[in-house]
């Protein structure tokens, strides 16, 4: 009987850990599926045109002596 209780406890903990991991993974995928400031209904080409400074700085850096 003690073995059955331990198995039940382990199975319950494993199921809980799996559900937590699944929810966290899906929320990460959902939150990183589109660039910041972009709606999911917009295409990536439109996003590239709306965000000219998305990759790096829009102006070159100026070095001052």
N, C-alpha and C positions, 0 to 999 in steps of 0.2 A: 504494500500500500504506500509506503514511503517513496518507493521508486516512481510510482504513478504520479504522486504529488510533485516530485522534483521534475519529472518529465513535463507535466502540465505547466509548472512555473517557467521552465526553460522555453517551452513552446510559446507561452504568452509573451515573455520578454523578447524573444526573437521576432515574433509577429509585430509587436509594438515598435521595435527598432527598425524593422523593414518599412512599416507605414511612415514613420518619421522621416526616414531617409528618402522614401519615394516622394513625399510632400515637399521636402526641401529641394530635392533635385528638380522636380517639376516647376517649382517656383523660381529656381535659378534659370532654367531654360526659358520660362515665360518672360522673366524680367530682362534677359539679355537677348531676346529674339529680334529686337529692333534697336537702332541707335537712339541715344537720348534725344528727346524733343521731337521724335517722329511718331506718328500714329501708325498702327499696324496696317491700316488700309492704304497707305501711301506706298508707292514703289521705291526701291532703293535708288533708282536713277533720279527720281524727283528729290530724294533726300540729299543726294550728292550735289544737286544744283541749289538747294536751299541752304546748305551748310558749306560755304566756300572755305572756311577756316577749320573744318572738322579734322583734317589731317595736318597737324602742325600749325605754324603761324601763317596768317595770310600775307604778312609783310616780312621781308628779311630783317634779321637783327642788325642793329647799328652799333658798332664798337666805337667808344669815345675814349680818347687818350686823356 
